[in-house]
Amino acid sequence: MTYDEFRAAWLGSDDPDVKARNKQLCERYPFLIPRYEWSQEPLEDYDYEFTNLDDLPLGWRKAFGLQMCEELREILGDFLNDYRVIQIKEKFGQLRWYDNGIPRSISDKYNKWLDKYTDLSEETCIRCGKPGKMTTRGWESPYCEECFHKVYPNANYDEWTN
């Protein structure tokens, strides 16, 4: 199945069975299977209720989550089944992606990939995935104007964005 076919099926699915959708996701991107941090073994009794991608903020997941995973899959090539995600999160309004390391032979491609999505995360609303600006109202996070007003209803967007 091509990425476009997978993406259309996965995003377009109205299947309420989250576990079935997550199983498809993990079969294509095995690095999304949650594992114990120290042993790197899959969680006991893992039932696909969640994946590592669930740690990516919703807006970013909508905007570029699958695309990011697909590009990483292509970069990893023969190393796909050995690669492990340790943690995915937002910090200071940027994507943070921690892993178990990558072979030197693919490090340039990997670093460009990670820089691309770190930069993109700064310009993508963390809540909805639309283009956004970095805001500094108590917490640095990128928001579109609409989501900013949902979070801070009485604040002026232009005064709090960079």
DSSP file (Angstrom, degrees, kcal/mol; ACC not computed):
  #  RESIDUE AA STRUCTURE BP1 BP2  ACC     N-H-->O    O-->H-N    N-H-->O    O-->H-N    TCO  KAPPA ALPHA  PHI   PSI    X-CA   Y-CA   Z-CA
    1    1 A M              0   0    0      0, 0.0     2,-0.0     0, 0.0     0, 0.0   0.000 360.0 360.0 360.0 132.7    0.0    0.0    0.0
    2    2 A T     >  -     0   0    0      1,-0.1     4,-2.6     4,-0.0     5,-0.2  -0.296 360.0-108.9 -74.4 165.6    1.4    3.4   -0.9
    3    3 A Y  H  > S+     0   0    0      1,-0.2     4,-3.5     2,-0.2     5,-0.2   0.927 119.7  52.4 -60.0 -45.2    1.6    6.2    1.7
    4    4 A D  H  > S+     0   0    0      1,-0.2     4,-2.4     2,-0.2    -1,-0.2   0.898 111.7  45.9 -60.5 -41.0   -1.2    8.1   -0.1
    5    5 A E  H  > S+     0   0    0      2,-0.2     4,-2.3     1,-0.2    -1,-0.2   0.917 115.1  47.4 -65.9 -43.2   -3.5    5.1    0.0
    6    6 A F  H  X S+     0   0    0     -4,-2.6     4,-3.0     2,-0.2     5,-0.2   0.941 113.1  48.2 -62.6 -47.2   -2.5    4.4    3.7
    7    7 A R  H  X S+     0   0    0     -4,-3.5     4,-3.2     1,-0.2     5,-0.4   0.924 112.6  48.0 -60.7 -46.8   -3.1    8.1    4.7
    8    8 A A  H  X S+     0   0    0     -4,-2.4     4,-2.0    -5,-0.2    -1,-0.2   0.911 115.9  44.3 -61.3 -43.3   -6.5    8.3    2.9
    9    9 A A  H  X S+     0   0    0     -4,-2.3     4,-0.6    -5,-0.2    -2,-0.2   0.914 118.2  43.6 -67.9 -42.1   -7.6    5.0    4.5
   10   10 A W  H  < S+     0   0    0     -4,-3.0     3,-0.4    -5,-0.2    -2,-0.2   0.936 121.6  36.7 -72.4 -46.9   -6.3    5.9    7.9
   11   11 A L  H  < S+     0   0    0     -4,-3.2    -3,-0.2    -5,-0.2    -2,-0.2   0.842 119.3  49.7 -74.1 -32.6   -7.5    9.5    8.1
   12   12 A G  H  < S+     0   0    0     -4,-2.0     2,-0.2    -5,-0.4    -1,-0.2   0.513  84.2 114.7 -84.9  -4.1  -10.7    8.8    6.2
   13   13 A S     <  -     0   0    0     -4,-0.6    -4,-0.0    -3,-0.4    -3,-0.0  -0.461  44.1-171.9 -71.6 133.0  -11.7    5.9    8.4
   14   14 A D        +     0   0    0     -2,-0.2    -1,-0.1     2,-0.0    -4,-0.1   0.164  42.2 135.8-103.1  15.9  -14.8    6.4   10.5
   15   15 A D        -     0   0    0      1,-0.2     6,-0.1     2,-0.1    -2,-0.1  -0.498  47.2-155.8 -65.7 117.9  -14.0    3.1   12.2
   16   16 A P        +     0   0    0      0, 0.0     2,-1.7     0, 0.0    -1,-0.2   0.569  67.5 104.5 -73.4  -5.1  -14.6    3.7   15.9
   17   17 A D     >  +     0   0    0      1,-0.2     4,-1.8     2,-0.1     3,-0.4  -0.586  46.6 178.2 -80.9  88.9  -12.2    0.8   16.6
   18   18 A V  H  > S+     0   0    0     -2,-1.7     4,-2.9     1,-0.2     5,-0.2   0.862  77.8  58.7 -58.6 -38.1   -9.1    2.8   17.7
   19   19 A K  H  > S+     0   0    0      1,-0.2     4,-2.1     2,-0.2    -1,-0.2   0.895 105.1  48.7 -62.5 -40.4   -7.2   -0.3   18.4
   20   20 A A  H  > S+     0   0    0     -3,-0.4     4,-1.8     2,-0.2    -1,-0.2   0.910 113.4  47.0 -66.7 -41.4   -7.6   -1.6   14.8
   21   21 A R  H  X S+     0   0    0     -4,-1.8     4,-2.1     1,-0.2    -2,-0.2   0.911 112.9  49.0 -66.2 -41.9   -6.5    1.8   13.4
   22   22 A N  H  X S+     0   0    0     -4,-2.9     4,-2.7    26,-0.3    -1,-0.2   0.851 107.0  55.9 -67.2 -33.4   -3.5    1.9   15.8
   23   23 A K  H  X S+     0   0    0     -4,-2.1     4,-2.0    -5,-0.2    -1,-0.2   0.921 108.0  48.5 -63.8 -42.8   -2.5   -1.6   14.8
   24   24 A Q  H  X S+     0   0    0     -4,-1.8     4,-1.7     2,-0.2    -2,-0.2   0.920 111.7  50.6 -59.2 -44.1   -2.4   -0.5   11.2
   25   25 A L  H  X S+     0   0    0     -4,-2.1     4,-2.5     1,-0.2    -2,-0.2   0.918 111.9  46.0 -61.1 -45.8   -0.3    2.5   12.2
   26   26 A C  H  < S+     0   0    0     -4,-2.7    -1,-0.2     1,-0.2    -2,-0.2   0.795 107.9  56.8 -71.8 -29.0    2.2    0.4   14.2
   27   27 A E  H  < S+     0   0    0     -4,-2.0    -1,-0.2    -5,-0.2    -2,-0.2   0.882 115.6  37.4 -68.2 -36.2    2.5   -2.2   11.4
   28   28 A R  H  < S+     0   0    0     -4,-1.7    -2,-0.2     1,-0.3    -1,-0.2   0.846 132.0  28.8 -80.5 -35.9    3.6    0.5    9.0
   29   29 A Y    ><  +     0   0    0     -4,-2.5     3,-2.3    -5,-0.2    -1,-0.3  -0.737  67.4 178.9-126.5  80.0    5.6    2.4   11.6
   30   30 A P  G >  S+     0   0    0      0, 0.0     3,-1.6     0, 0.0    -1,-0.1   0.706  75.0  73.2 -60.9 -19.5    6.9    0.0   14.2
   31   31 A F  G 3  S+     0   0    0      1,-0.3    54,-0.8    53,-0.1    -5,-0.1   0.586  85.4  68.0 -70.3  -7.6    8.7    2.8   16.0
   32   32 A L  G <  S+     0   0    0     -3,-2.3    20,-2.8    -6,-0.2    -1,-0.3   0.516  71.9 108.0 -88.2  -5.4    5.3    4.0   17.2
   33   33 A I  S <  S-     0   0    0     -3,-1.6    52,-0.2    -7,-0.2    18,-0.1  -0.604  78.9-118.0 -71.3 122.9    4.8    0.9   19.4
   34   34 A P        -     0   0    0      0, 0.0     9,-1.5     0, 0.0     2,-0.3  -0.370  40.4-178.3 -63.4 139.6    5.2    2.0   23.1
   35   35 A R  B     -A   42   0A   0      7,-0.3     2,-0.2    50,-0.3     6,-0.0  -0.917  36.3 -89.7-136.1 159.8    8.1    0.3   24.8
   36   36 A Y     >  -     0   0    0      5,-2.8     4,-2.1    -2,-0.3     5,-0.1  -0.545  40.4-130.2 -67.7 135.5    9.7    0.2   28.2
   37   37 A E  T  4 S+     0   0    0     -2,-0.2    -1,-0.1     1,-0.2    -2,-0.0   0.880  98.3  34.7 -60.1 -42.6   12.3    2.9   28.3
   38   38 A W  T  4 S+     0   0    0      1,-0.1    -1,-0.2     3,-0.0    -2,-0.0   0.885 128.0  31.7 -86.1 -38.9   15.2    0.8   29.6
   39   39 A S  T  4 S-     0   0    0      2,-0.1    -2,-0.2     1,-0.0    -1,-0.1   0.716  88.5-141.7 -90.7 -20.6   14.7   -2.6   28.1
   40   40 A Q     <  +     0   0    0     -4,-2.1    -3,-0.1     1,-0.3     3,-0.1   0.632  53.3 140.7  64.3  15.9   13.1   -1.3   24.8
   41   41 A E        -     0   0    0     -5,-0.1    -5,-2.8     1,-0.1    -1,-0.3  -0.613  62.6 -96.6 -81.5 146.9   10.7   -4.3   25.0
   42   42 A P  B     -A   35   0A   0      0, 0.0    -7,-0.3     0, 0.0    -1,-0.1  -0.277  53.0 -87.1 -58.1 151.2    7.1   -3.7   24.0
   43   43 A L    >   -     0   0    0     -9,-1.5     3,-1.6     1,-0.1     2,-0.1  -0.304  51.4 -98.6 -59.2 141.7    4.8   -3.0   26.9
   44   44 A E  T 3  S+     0   0    0      1,-0.3     3,-0.1    -3,-0.1    -1,-0.1  -0.378 106.5   6.0 -61.6 139.4    3.3   -6.2   28.4
   45   45 A D  T 3  S-     0   0    0      1,-0.2    -1,-0.3    -3,-0.1     2,-0.2   0.775  85.6-177.6  57.2  29.1   -0.2   -6.9   27.2
   46   46 A Y    <   +     0   0    0     -3,-1.6    -1,-0.2     1,-0.1   -13,-0.0  -0.411   8.6 178.7 -60.1 126.8    0.1   -4.0   24.7
   47   47 A D        -     0   0    0     -2,-0.2    -1,-0.1    -3,-0.1   -24,-0.1   0.174  48.6-104.3-121.9  16.7   -3.3   -3.9   22.9
   48   48 A Y  S    S+     0   0    0      2,-0.2   -26,-0.3   -26,-0.1   -25,-0.1   0.711  75.9 136.6  68.3  22.6   -3.0   -0.9   20.5
   49   49 A E  S    S+     0   0    0      1,-0.1     2,-0.3   -27,-0.1    -1,-0.1   0.801  79.0   0.3 -66.1 -27.7   -5.1    1.4   22.7
   50   50 A F        -     0   0    0    -31,-0.1     2,-0.3   -28,-0.0    -2,-0.2  -0.948  66.4-152.3-152.2 165.8   -2.5    4.1   22.1
   51   51 A T    >   -     0   0    0     -2,-0.3     3,-1.3   -18,-0.1     4,-0.3  -0.858  39.6 -98.7-134.6 171.7    0.8    4.7   20.2
   52   52 A N  G >  S+     0   0    0    -20,-2.8     3,-1.6    -2,-0.3     4,-0.3   0.791 119.0  68.1 -61.7 -26.5    3.8    6.9   20.6
   53   53 A L  G >  S+     0   0    0      1,-0.3     3,-1.6   -21,-0.3    -1,-0.3   0.762  83.4  72.3 -66.3 -23.2    2.2    9.2   18.1
   54   54 A D  G <  S+     0   0    0     -3,-1.3    -1,-0.3     1,-0.3    -2,-0.2   0.726  87.6  64.5 -63.2 -19.9   -0.5   10.1   20.6
   55   55 A D  G <  S+     0   0    0     -3,-1.6    -1,-0.3    -4,-0.3    -2,-0.2   0.668  80.6  93.9 -77.4 -15.9    2.1   12.1   22.5
   56   56 A L  S <  S-     0   0    0     -3,-1.6     5,-0.1    -4,-0.3    33,-0.0  -0.638  96.5 -98.9 -74.3 128.7    2.4   14.5   19.6
   57   57 A P     >  -     0   0    0      0, 0.0     4,-2.6     0, 0.0     3,-0.5  -0.149  34.0-113.6 -50.9 144.7    0.1   17.4   20.2
   58   58 A L  H  > S+     0   0    0      1,-0.2     4,-2.7     2,-0.2     5,-0.2   0.850 112.4  51.9 -52.3 -46.8   -3.2   17.1   18.3
   59   59 A G  H  > S+     0   0    0     67,-2.3     4,-2.3     1,-0.2    -1,-0.2   0.903 113.5  44.1 -60.5 -41.9   -2.7   20.0   16.0
   60   60 A W  H  >>S+     0   0    0     -3,-0.5     4,-3.0    66,-0.5     5,-0.9   0.882 111.3  54.4 -69.9 -37.7    0.7   18.8   14.9
   61   61 A R  I  X>S+     0   0    0     -4,-2.6     4,-1.0     3,-0.2     5,-0.6   0.918 112.5  44.0 -61.5 -42.9   -0.5   15.3   14.6
   62   62 A K  I  <5S+     0   0    0     -4,-2.7    -2,-0.2    -5,-0.2    -1,-0.2   0.916 118.4  43.6 -66.0 -43.7   -3.3   16.5   12.2
   63   63 A A  I  <5S-     0   0    0     -4,-2.3    -2,-0.2    -5,-0.2    -3,-0.2   0.898 140.8 -13.5 -74.3 -42.7   -1.0   18.8   10.2
   64   64 A F  I  X5S+     0   0    0     -4,-3.0     4,-2.6    -5,-0.2     5,-0.2   0.342  93.4 112.0-147.4  10.2    2.1   16.6    9.7
   65   65 A G  I  X<S+     0   0    0     -4,-1.0     4,-1.9    -5,-0.9     5,-0.1   0.936  88.9  36.8 -58.0 -53.2    2.1   13.5   12.0
   66   66 A L  H  ><S+     0   0    0     -5,-0.6     4,-2.6     2,-0.2    -1,-0.2   0.901 116.8  53.0 -68.6 -39.8    1.6   10.8    9.3
   67   67 A Q  H  > S+     0   0    0      1,-0.2     4,-2.4     2,-0.2     5,-0.2   0.912 109.0  50.8 -60.4 -42.1    3.8   12.7    6.8
   68   68 A M  H  X S+     0   0    0     -4,-2.6     4,-2.1     1,-0.2    -1,-0.2   0.919 111.3  47.3 -61.2 -45.6    6.5   12.9    9.4
   69   69 A C  H  X S+     0   0    0     -4,-1.9     4,-2.5    -5,-0.2    -2,-0.2   0.893 111.4  51.2 -64.6 -40.3    6.3    9.1   10.1
   70   70 A E  H  X S+     0   0    0     -4,-2.6     4,-2.0     2,-0.2    -2,-0.2   0.922 110.4  48.0 -65.3 -43.6    6.3    8.2    6.4
   71   71 A E  H  X S+     0   0    0     -4,-2.4     4,-2.1     1,-0.2    -1,-0.2   0.902 112.3  49.7 -63.5 -40.0    9.4   10.3    5.7
   72   72 A L  H  X S+     0   0    0     -4,-2.1     4,-2.8     2,-0.2     5,-0.2   0.906 107.2  55.1 -64.7 -40.8   11.2    8.8    8.7
   73   73 A R  H  X S+     0   0    0     -4,-2.5     4,-1.7     1,-0.2    -1,-0.2   0.910 109.5  47.3 -56.6 -43.6   10.2    5.3    7.5
   74   74 A E  H  < S+     0   0    0     -4,-2.0    -1,-0.2     1,-0.2    -2,-0.2   0.893 112.5  48.9 -66.4 -40.5   11.9    6.1    4.2
   75   75 A I  H  < S+     0   0    0     -4,-2.1    -2,-0.2     1,-0.2    -1,-0.2   0.911 110.0  51.6 -64.9 -42.8   15.0    7.5    5.8
   76   76 A L  H >< S+     0   0    0     -4,-2.8     3,-2.9     1,-0.2    -1,-0.2   0.849  76.1 157.4 -67.5 -35.3   15.4    4.5    8.1
   77   77 A G  G >< S+     0   0    0     -4,-1.7     3,-1.7     1,-0.3     4,-0.2  -0.228  75.1   9.2  50.8-120.0   15.2    1.9    5.4
   78   78 A D  G 3  S+     0   0    0      1,-0.3     3,-0.3    -3,-0.1    -1,-0.3   0.623 129.1  61.2 -66.2 -13.3   16.8   -1.3    6.6
   79   79 A F  G X> S+     0   0    0     -3,-2.9     3,-1.5     1,-0.2     4,-1.3   0.407  72.1 106.0 -92.7   1.6   17.0    0.1   10.1
   80   80 A L  G X4 S+     0   0    0     -3,-1.7     3,-0.5     1,-0.3    -1,-0.2   0.870  79.9  45.2 -50.9 -47.1   13.2    0.5   10.5
   81   81 A N  G 34 S+     0   0    0     -3,-0.3    -1,-0.3     1,-0.2    -2,-0.1   0.600 113.5  50.2 -79.3  -9.3   12.8   -2.4   12.9
   82   82 A D  G <4 S+     0   0    0     -3,-1.5     2,-0.2    -4,-0.1    -1,-0.2   0.591  88.1  99.1 -98.3 -14.2   15.7   -1.4   15.1
   83   83 A Y    <<  -     0   0    0     -4,-1.3     2,-0.4    -3,-0.5    19,-0.1  -0.537  53.7-168.4 -79.6 137.8   14.7    2.2   15.5
   84   84 A R        -     0   0    0     17,-0.3    16,-1.8    -2,-0.2     2,-0.5  -0.991  17.7-141.7-130.6 132.5   12.9    3.2   18.8
   85   85 A V  E     -B   99   0B   0    -54,-0.8    14,-0.3    -2,-0.4   -50,-0.3  -0.790  15.9-177.5 -85.5 130.8   11.1    6.3   19.8
   86   86 A I  E     -     0   0B   0     12,-2.8     2,-0.3    -2,-0.5    13,-0.2   0.832  65.5 -12.1 -94.0 -43.6   11.8    7.1   23.4
   87   87 A Q  E     -B   98   0B   0     11,-1.6    11,-3.3     2,-0.0     2,-0.4  -0.972  49.0-163.7-160.8 142.7    9.6   10.2   23.8
   88   88 A I  E     +B   97   0B   0     -2,-0.3     2,-0.3     9,-0.2     9,-0.2  -0.999  35.5 132.8-125.5 131.7    7.7   12.7   21.6
   89   89 A K  E     -B   96   0B   0      7,-2.6     7,-3.0    -2,-0.4     2,-0.4  -0.971  51.6-100.6-162.5 176.1    6.6   16.0   23.2
   90   90 A E  E     +B   95   0B   0     -2,-0.3     2,-0.3     5,-0.2     5,-0.2  -0.913  35.4 172.5-105.6 136.8    6.3   19.8   22.9
   91   91 A K  E >  S-B   94   0B   0      3,-2.5     3,-1.6    -2,-0.4    -2,-0.1  -0.952  70.4  -8.3-146.8 128.3    8.8   22.0   24.8
   92   92 A F  T 3  S-     0   0    0     -2,-0.3    49,-0.1     1,-0.3     3,-0.1   0.837 129.3 -57.1  54.2  35.3    9.1   25.7   24.5
   93   93 A G  T 3  S+     0   0    0     47,-0.5     2,-0.3     1,-0.3    -1,-0.3   0.586 117.5 104.2  77.5  10.7    6.6   25.6   21.6
   94   94 A Q  E <  S-B   91   0B   0     -3,-1.6    -3,-2.5    46,-0.1    -1,-0.3  -0.880  76.7-100.4-124.3 155.6    8.7   23.2   19.5
   95   95 A L  E     -B   90   0B   0     23,-0.4     2,-0.4    -2,-0.3    -5,-0.2  -0.509  31.7-164.5 -67.3 136.2    8.6   19.5   18.7
   96   96 A R  E     -B   89   0B   0     -7,-3.0    -7,-2.6    -2,-0.2     2,-0.5  -0.998   7.3-178.0-123.8 127.0   10.9   17.4   20.7
   97   97 A W  E     -B   88   0B   0     -2,-0.4     2,-0.4    -9,-0.2    -9,-0.2  -0.968   3.3-173.0-129.5 111.7   11.6   13.9   19.4
   98   98 A Y  E     +B   87   0B   0    -11,-3.3   -12,-2.8    -2,-0.5   -11,-1.6  -0.871  12.3 162.4-110.6 140.2   13.8   11.6   21.4
   99   99 A D  E     -B   85   0B   0     -2,-0.4   -14,-0.2   -14,-0.3     3,-0.1  -0.775  52.0 -92.7-143.6-175.2   15.0    8.2   20.2
  100  100 A N  S    S-     0   0    0    -16,-1.8   -15,-0.1     1,-0.3     2,-0.0   0.241  79.0 -92.1 -91.3  13.5   17.6    5.4   20.7
  101  101 A G        -     0   0    0    -17,-0.2    -1,-0.3     2,-0.0   -17,-0.3  -0.076  35.8-115.0  96.8 161.9   20.0    6.9   18.1
  102  102 A I        -     0   0    0     -3,-0.1     5,-0.1   -19,-0.1   -26,-0.0  -0.940  34.0 -89.8-134.0 155.1   20.5    6.3   14.4
  103  103 A P    >   -     0   0    0      0, 0.0     3,-1.7     0, 0.0     4,-0.4  -0.329  34.2-121.5 -64.3 146.0   23.3    4.9   12.3
  104  104 A R  G >  S+     0   0    0      1,-0.3     3,-1.2     2,-0.2     4,-0.4   0.817 107.5  69.9 -56.2 -32.7   25.9    7.4   11.1
  105  105 A S  G 3  S+     0   0    0      1,-0.3    -1,-0.3     2,-0.1     4,-0.1   0.723 110.8  30.2 -63.3 -21.8   25.2    6.5    7.5
  106  106 A I  G <> S+     0   0    0     -3,-1.7     4,-2.6     2,-0.1    -1,-0.3   0.287  88.7 105.9-116.8   9.2   21.7    8.1    7.7
  107  107 A S  H <> S+     0   0    0     -3,-1.2     4,-2.8    -4,-0.4     5,-0.2   0.855  77.4  52.8 -63.4 -37.4   22.4   10.9   10.2
  108  108 A D  H  > S+     0   0    0     -4,-0.4     4,-2.1     2,-0.2    -1,-0.2   0.952 113.6  42.7 -63.6 -48.0   22.5   13.7    7.7
  109  109 A K  H  > S+     0   0    0      1,-0.2     4,-2.2     2,-0.2    -2,-0.2   0.914 115.9  50.0 -62.4 -42.8   19.1   12.8    6.2
  110  110 A Y  H  X S+     0   0    0     -4,-2.6     4,-2.7     1,-0.2    -2,-0.2   0.925 109.9  49.3 -62.8 -46.0   17.7   12.2    9.7
  111  111 A N  H  X S+     0   0    0     -4,-2.8     4,-2.5     1,-0.2    -1,-0.2   0.880 111.2  49.5 -64.3 -38.2   18.9   15.5   11.1
  112  112 A K  H  X S+     0   0    0     -4,-2.1     4,-2.3    -5,-0.2    -1,-0.2   0.907 111.4  50.7 -65.1 -40.8   17.4   17.4    8.1
  113  113 A W  H  X S+     0   0    0     -4,-2.2     4,-1.9     2,-0.2    -2,-0.2   0.942 112.7  44.9 -60.3 -49.1   14.2   15.6    8.7
  114  114 A L  H  X S+     0   0    0     -4,-2.7     4,-2.2     1,-0.2    -2,-0.2   0.904 112.9  50.4 -65.9 -41.6   14.1   16.4   12.4
  115  115 A D  H  X S+     0   0    0     -4,-2.5     4,-2.6     1,-0.2     5,-0.2   0.903 107.7  55.4 -60.8 -41.3   15.1   20.1   11.8
  116  116 A K  H  X S+     0   0    0     -4,-2.3     4,-2.3     1,-0.2    -1,-0.2   0.928 113.2  39.6 -57.3 -47.7   12.3   20.4    9.2
  117  117 A Y  H  X S+     0   0    0     -4,-1.9     4,-2.0     2,-0.2   -22,-0.3   0.790 112.1  55.6 -79.3 -27.0    9.6   19.3   11.6
  118  118 A T  H  X S+     0   0    0     -4,-2.2     4,-1.0    -5,-0.2   -23,-0.4   0.939 112.7  43.6 -65.1 -45.6   11.0   21.2   14.6
  119  119 A D  H >X S+     0   0    0     -4,-2.6     3,-0.6     1,-0.2     4,-0.5   0.918 113.3  51.3 -64.1 -44.0   10.8   24.4   12.5
  120  120 A L  H >< S+     0   0    0     -4,-2.3     3,-1.3    -5,-0.2     4,-0.2   0.863 102.5  60.5 -62.4 -36.0    7.4   23.5   11.1
  121  121 A S  H >< S+     0   0    0     -4,-2.0     3,-1.0     1,-0.3    -1,-0.2   0.833  97.9  58.7 -62.7 -31.5    6.1   22.9   14.7
  122  122 A E  H << S+     0   0    0     -4,-1.0    -1,-0.3    -3,-0.6    -2,-0.2   0.696 111.7  41.0 -69.1 -18.2    6.9   26.5   15.6
  123  123 A E  T << S+     0   0    0     -3,-1.3     9,-2.5    -4,-0.5     2,-0.4   0.218 100.9  83.8-115.0  11.8    4.5   27.7   12.8
  124  124 A T  B <  S-C  131   0C   0     -3,-1.0   -64,-0.1     7,-0.3     6,-0.1  -0.969  85.7-108.6-123.4 129.5    1.7   25.2   13.2
  125  125 A C     >  -     0   0    0      5,-3.6     4,-1.2    -2,-0.4    18,-0.3  -0.324  20.8-145.8 -58.4 127.9   -1.1   25.6   15.7
  126  126 A I  T  4 S+     0   0    0     16,-2.7   -67,-2.3     1,-0.2   -66,-0.5   0.686  94.4  42.9 -70.1 -19.8   -0.7   23.1   18.5
  127  127 A R  T  4 S+     0   0    0     15,-0.3    -1,-0.2   -69,-0.2    16,-0.1   0.855 131.8   9.5 -95.3 -41.3   -4.5   22.7   18.9
  128  128 A C  T  4 S-     0   0    0      2,-0.1    -2,-0.1   -70,-0.1    15,-0.1   0.634  89.8-118.1-120.5 -17.8   -5.9   22.5   15.4
  129  129 A G     <  +     0   0    0     -4,-1.2    -3,-0.1     1,-0.3     3,-0.1   0.416  67.6 130.2  94.3  -2.3   -3.0   22.2   12.9
  130  130 A K  S    S-     0   0    0      1,-0.2    -5,-3.6    -6,-0.1    -1,-0.3  -0.338  74.8 -73.9 -75.4 165.1   -3.6   25.5   11.0
  131  131 A P  B     +C  124   0C   0      0, 0.0    -7,-0.3     0, 0.0     2,-0.3  -0.353  67.7 170.9 -57.0 140.2   -0.8   27.9   10.4
  132  132 A G        -     0   0    0     -9,-2.5     2,-0.3    12,-0.1    12,-0.3  -0.863  29.9-121.3-144.8 177.0    0.0   29.7   13.7
  133  133 A K  E     -D  143   0D   0     10,-2.5    10,-2.5    -2,-0.3     2,-0.3  -0.913  37.2 -98.4-123.7 152.2    2.4   32.1   15.5
  134  134 A M  E     -D  142   0D   0     -2,-0.3    28,-2.3     8,-0.3     2,-0.3  -0.533  41.1-161.5 -69.1 128.8    4.4   31.5   18.6
  135  135 A T  E     -DE 141 161D   0      6,-2.5     6,-1.5    -2,-0.3    26,-0.2  -0.840  15.6-163.4-112.1 152.5    2.7   33.0   21.6
  136  136 A T  E     +D  140   0D   0     24,-2.0     2,-1.5    -2,-0.3     4,-0.2  -0.137  39.3 135.2-127.1  37.6    4.4   33.9   24.9
  137  137 A R  S    S-     0   0    0      2,-0.6     2,-0.1    23,-0.2    -2,-0.0  -0.640  97.3 -49.6 -90.5  82.5    1.4   34.3   27.2
  138  138 A G  S    S+     0   0    0     -2,-1.5     2,-0.3     2,-0.0    -1,-0.1   0.038 138.2  43.1  81.8 -29.6    2.7   32.3   30.2
  139  139 A W  S    S-     0   0    0     -2,-0.1     2,-0.7     2,-0.1    -2,-0.6  -0.978  86.0-122.0-149.2 130.3    3.6   29.4   28.1
  140  140 A E  E     +D  136   0D   0     -2,-0.3   -47,-0.5    -4,-0.2    -4,-0.2  -0.666  52.8 140.7 -79.4 117.1    5.3   29.4   24.7
  141  141 A S  E     -D  135   0D   0     -6,-1.5    -6,-2.5    -2,-0.7     2,-0.5  -0.984  51.7-115.5-153.3 144.0    3.1   27.6   22.2
  142  142 A P  E     +D  134   0D   0      0, 0.0   -16,-2.7     0, 0.0     2,-0.3  -0.724  41.8 170.7 -83.9 129.0    2.2   28.2   18.6
  143  143 A Y  E     -D  133   0D   0    -10,-2.5   -10,-2.5    -2,-0.5     2,-0.2  -0.973  33.2-128.2-132.8 148.3   -1.5   29.1   18.1
  144  144 A C     >  -     0   0    0     -2,-0.3     4,-2.3   -12,-0.3     5,-0.2  -0.488  43.5-103.0 -78.5 167.2   -3.7   30.2   15.2
  145  145 A E  H  > S+     0   0    0      1,-0.2     4,-2.0     2,-0.2     5,-0.2   0.896 119.8  53.5 -63.3 -39.2   -5.7   33.3   16.2
  146  146 A E  H  > S+     0   0    0      1,-0.2     4,-1.1     2,-0.2    -1,-0.2   0.937 112.9  41.7 -61.9 -48.0   -8.9   31.3   16.6
  147  147 A C  H  > S+     0   0    0      1,-0.2     4,-2.0     2,-0.2     5,-0.2   0.859 109.3  59.7 -69.7 -34.3   -7.4   28.8   19.0
  148  148 A F  H  X S+     0   0    0     -4,-2.3     4,-3.4     1,-0.2    -1,-0.2   0.929 105.9  48.4 -57.1 -45.2   -5.5   31.5   20.9
  149  149 A H  H  < S+     0   0    0     -4,-2.0    -1,-0.2     1,-0.2    -2,-0.2   0.758 107.9  55.2 -70.6 -23.7   -8.8   33.2   21.7
  150  150 A K  H  < S+     0   0    0     -4,-1.1    -1,-0.2    -5,-0.2    -2,-0.2   0.873 116.9  36.2 -71.4 -36.9  -10.3   29.9   22.9
  151  151 A V  H  < S+     0   0    0     -4,-2.0    -2,-0.2     1,-0.2    -3,-0.2   0.877 135.0  24.0 -81.3 -40.5   -7.4   29.5   25.3
  152  152 A Y  S >< S+     0   0    0     -4,-3.4     3,-1.7    -5,-0.2    -1,-0.2  -0.710  71.9 177.0-126.1  77.6   -7.1   33.2   26.2
  153  153 A P  T 3  S+     0   0    0      0, 0.0    -1,-0.1     0, 0.0    -4,-0.1   0.738  79.0  41.3 -60.5 -26.7  -10.5   34.8   25.5
  154  154 A N  T 3  S+     0   0    0      2,-0.1     2,-0.2     0, 0.0    -5,-0.1   0.318  95.2  99.5-104.9   9.2   -9.7   38.3   26.7
  155  155 A A  S <  S-     0   0    0     -3,-1.7     2,-0.6    -7,-0.1    -3,-0.1  -0.650  73.4-119.0 -99.4 154.0   -6.2   38.6   25.3
  156  156 A N    >>  -     0   0    0     -2,-0.2     4,-0.9     1,-0.2     3,-0.5  -0.815  17.5-150.0 -91.1 119.1   -5.0   40.4   22.1
  157  157 A Y  H >> S+     0   0    0     -2,-0.6     3,-1.0     1,-0.2     4,-0.6   0.905  94.1  52.2 -55.9 -48.0   -3.4   37.9   19.7
  158  158 A D  H 34 S+     0   0    0      1,-0.3     3,-0.4     2,-0.2    -1,-0.2   0.801 106.1  54.4 -64.8 -29.0   -1.1   40.4   18.1
  159  159 A E  H <4 S+     0   0    0     -3,-0.5    -1,-0.3     1,-0.2    -2,-0.2   0.722 113.9  41.3 -75.7 -20.5    0.3   41.6   21.5
  160  160 A W  H << S+     0   0    0     -3,-1.0   -24,-2.0    -4,-0.9     2,-0.3   0.336  98.9  85.9-112.2   6.6    1.2   38.1   22.5
  161  161 A T  B  <   E  135   0D   0     -4,-0.6   -26,-0.2    -3,-0.4   -27,-0.0  -0.789 360.0 360.0-109.7 154.1    2.7   36.6   19.3
  162  162 A N              0   0    0    -28,-2.3   -27,-0.1    -2,-0.3    -1,-0.1   0.394 360.0 360.0 -93.3 360.0    6.2   36.8   17.9
